[in-house]
Structures are given as C-alpha cells and as structure tokens.
Amino acid sequence: MKKGVTNWPVTILLILGCVTIFFPLYMTVIIAFKQPSEMTNSVAGALAFPSHWSLSNFAEAIRVTDFWHSLGNSVFITCATIVLTLLLHSMTGYAIGRSMARKKKYKLLYFYIVSGMFVPFAILMMPLVKQTAQMGLDNMIGVIILYLVFYMPINVMLYTGYLKNIPMAMEEAAEMDGATTWKTYWTIIFPMMKPMHATVAILTALGTWNDVMTPLVIMSGDQNTLPMAQLNFQSQFGTNYNLAFASYLLALIPILIFYLVCQKQILNGIASGAVKG
C-alpha cells in the first residue's frame, strides 16, 4: 500500500467488523447492569446507560446458577482436557509427522484421524449416550475422554504441520549423542513446539468451555457446567434478560483472561505454522 493513502473499502470493512463485534458486547454489559424496570421496547431505551449501576443482577445470577459449583466443574473439565490434549495429541502428531514421509501406513493413519473432523456430533450423539452410560462414564471423566477424541483430528493436523518447521538435523544430532526417541522428544521437540501448544490450548479451551451439548447429553445427575447453567434462564427467567446477561458475562470472564494471557503465543504459533506447508 502507498504511504499516506487510505484504502477506504478496507477501512469501512474493518469499521463494520469492529461494530459487529462491539455492539453485542455493549448490549450485554448495559443490560446486565440494568434493572428490569429500565427495560423498554424502544431502541433508545435499550441502548441507554442504566440510571444506576448495580451488581445486584450478578449476585442473583450467581445464586440461581450455583455459579461456583458450575465454575469448578467447567474449570476441571477444561484444564484436564487441555493438559491431556497437549500431552497425547502432541505425541501423536510427532509420531505421525516424523514417520509419514517414510512409511505409507502412517500417512493413511494421518488421513484417517483428520477425517474425523467431518463427522458431525449429531450422528454420534445417541450411540455415545448409551455407550457412556453402560461403561459408567456418564460424568465429567467421560466428557473429558470424548473431548480428547473430538479435538484429536484438528490438533494432530496442527502439530504435524508445525513439525515441518523443525529440522530433522536436531533430532539426528541428539541420536548421535545417544539420546532415545523419548528423551529427544521431551527435551528438544516438545519445548520447541511451545507456540503451537498455546494455539492448541486456546482452541481446545474455547471449544470445551463454551460447549453445551456434550455435557448436557452425557453427564447425569446435578452436574452442571457454566454453559449448561445458562439454560436455567430459558424457562425460569423467560423474560428477565438482566440476570441472563449478567450470567453470560460471569461465564465469559475466565476464558477471556485465559485468551489475553496466551494471545501472543497464539499469534506466534499461527504465523510459524504458516511458513511451510
């Protein structure tokens, strides 16, 4: 682009994109702090700031949704899924990525795993519900295992692609020094994949944290995650959007903090992974 020349079509598109993202967030914050008596049918009334900023909606939302219990379940499921994903999927990607060039069966295995991205959850839902119940996995452990399976295709594809940026010479040198494959992986390869670890972690965390369907159909009893807790407002508080939006903000804050902490590594991982294909 020429220096000092404004590209108006791109600028307009960027402004529209910012407004599209900012407007729902603005409405969520405004409504969460309003009282039900301040909700009007007019556009001006809906967009106006609350006359009195109060945290009462948040306190009530915490009570109704049993927030701390649901938060603990969501944190446990998300953290366990991320840790196991980084360990298992990175090892799988390494084993396949370093072997598929020499052995055809590993390339077939790679395509078989990646093809799992094209299988919709709706097709698997009923068999999984029955199978997890029969195996006693209709709980958080079962949900974590399912997440490991569901996110394996995309994560293995990311790790395999990122390994192309790591030269084989480093592993050959370690082998010459007497290092085993296991030691080479943990001391050389695993630390070098740190940017991709961050990318995989945030993608897995976002999908796990926001998922409603899998815990809803798998977990039994009074086990709730934060997204599942939001369903209470559809029946019990059908018109009380103030509590619902306050609860949405509470559920958004933890994953937003996680993203802000990891965003630099995410961008590095995406940029590095795009260098070679």
N, C-alpha and C positions, 0 to 999 in steps of 0.2 A: 504493500500500500504506500502511496505517496505521502510524504511528510506534510502535515498541515492540512490534508484533505480529509473531510469527514465522509465516511461511507454511510449515507443516510438509510438505505434499506436495511443494512446490518444493524445500525443503531436503533432503528424503530423496532426491529425484531427482538433485540436484546431488552429494550424497554418493556415491550409487551410480555416477554418471558418473565422479567422481574415482577411485573404487576400480577401476572398469573400466579406466581409463587407467593408473593407477599400478601395478596388480598385475602385468601382463605386463612392464612395465619393471623392476619389482623382481625378478621371477624371472630376467630376462635378466642383470641385474647380478650377482645372487647366484650363478647357475650359471656365469657367465663367470669368476668368481674361485675356484670350487671345483676340486678335483682329481677325476678320475674315481672314485677310491676313496671319495669322500664322497657320491657319488650313490646314493641309496636309493630303494626303491619306496614308502616310507611318505610320507604328506603332510607330517608334521612334519619328516622328514629333508630333504625337498625345499625346505621354507620356511626351514630353519635357516640361519644365517650360516655361512660357511666357517670351519673351525677355524684356517686360516692363509691370510691374504690374500696372493696371489701373482700376479705379472704373467706367469708362465710361459705361460699359455694364450694371452695376447695376442702374445707373442713367437713362439710356434709358429704361430699363425694368420697372422701377418704373413709368415712364411716359406712356409707352404703355399700361400697365395693369391697370392703375389708381390704383396703389398699395394701397394707404392709404384708399381709399374708400372700396376696396375689403377686406383689412385687418380689417377695422372696422366691416364689415358685418360678417367676419369669427369669430372675437373675440366675437361679440354679440351672435351669434348662439351657439358657443362653450361654453361660460361662462353660458348662460341661460340654456343650456342643462345640464351642469354639476350640477348646483345648484338645478334644479328641479329633476334631477336624484337622487342626494344624499338624498333629502327630501322624494320624493314619493316612490322610489324603496326600500329605507331602511325601510320605514314604512310598505310597502307591504311584504317585506321579514320577518320582525319581526312578523307581524300578522299571516302570514302563518307558519313560522318556529315554533312559540310557540304554535300553535293550531293543527298542522297536526298530532301530536302524539296522541291527544285525540279525534279528530273529523275527520272522514274519508273524509268528503267533502272538507276539507282543503288540504288533500293530493291529491285529484283529481284536485283541483284548481291549486295546485303546478305543477302537471304534464301537465295540460292544458297550463299554462303560459310558462313553459320551452319548450314545444313542438313548440312554436313559433320560436325557433332557426332553425328549419328545413324547414321553409317556405322561399323560395328564393324571393328576392325583384322583380325579373323579372316577377313573376306571379302576384304580387300586383301592379305593376307599372301603367298600364293603368287605372285600376279602381280608384287608388288613384289620378291620374292626373285629371280625370273627377270629382271625388268627391270633391277634394280640390278647384277646380275652381268653382264648384256650391256653395260651402259654403263660398267663399271669402277668402280662406286660401292659395291661391297660392302666398305666400310670406314667409318671414322669420319666422313668427309665426307658419305657417303651417308646415314648415320644422322642427322646434323645437318640435312640437307635435308629428310628425312622428318619430323623433329620440327617444323620450320618450317611444314610443311603441316598436320600433325596438330593443332597448337595454334593455328593461324590462326583457326578459327571462334570459339572461346571468347574469344580475345584481341581480335579485331575487334569482337565484341559488347560487351566491356567498354569498349574505347576509344570506341566510338560512343556508348554510354550516358553515359560520363563527359563527353563533349564538350557534352552538353546543359547542363552546369553552367557552361560558359564562354561568356559573352555574345558575340554577333557584333559588338557595338559596338567591341570592342578591335581586331578584325581590320579593320573598316571604317575606324577611325582610322588604323591603320598603312597601309592602302591610300591614304588621303588624303595621307599623308606621302610617298608614292612607293615604299613597300616592295612587293616582289614577293611572290607567294604563298609561294614557297620561303623567303624571308627571314622573312616573318611566322610561318611555321610553326616555324622553328628558334629564333627569338629570343623569341617570345611563347607560342605554343601548347605546344611541346614542354616548356619548363620548367614551365609551369603544370600539366602532366599528371604531375608527379613522384609524387604519391600513387598514381596508377593504374599508373605504371611499377613501383613497388615491389610492388604487388599482382600484376601480370602476371609480374614477375620471380620472385617466390616460388612462384607456382603452376606456372610453367614449370620452375623449378629442381627442385621436389619431384617433378613428373612425370617429368622427364628423369633425375634422379639415381636414382630408385627403379625405373625401367623395366628389365625383364629381357628381355621378348620381342623388342622391336625390334632391339637389338644382337645377340641370340642368333641370330636368323634371317637378319640382313643381313650382319654382319661375318664375314669368313672368316679363317682362319689362327689365330694365337695371340693375337689382340687380345681383351683382356678388360676389362670394366668391373667395378666393385666388386660390383654385384648379381649379375653373371654368375659372379664368383669364389665367391660363396656356394654355388653349385651343386656345388662340389667336395665339400662335406661330405655330400651325399646318397648318394654312392657310396663315397668313400674313407674317410669317417668316419661310417658309418651310425649308430653308437650314441654317438659322442663329442660330446655336446651342449655340453660345456665349450668346445671350440675353436670350434664353430659360433656360440655365443652371444657369445664374445669377438670374433669377426669381425663379427658384427652390430653390436656397439657401436662398433667402429672405423669401420664404414661410416656409422653414424648421426651421429657427432660433427661432421663438416664441414657437413652440411646443417642440423644443429641450430644451429650457430654462425651460419650464414647467416640462419636464421629469426629468431634472437634479435636480430641486428643490424637486421633490416628490419621487425620486428613493428610498430613504431609507425607507420611509413609504410603498412603493410598495412591496419591498422585505420582510418587516416585515409582511405585510398582507398576502402575498403568503405563507410564512413559517408558520404563525399561522393558516391559513386556512387548511394546510395540516396535522396538528397534529391529528385531529379527522375527521373521515368520516361518 
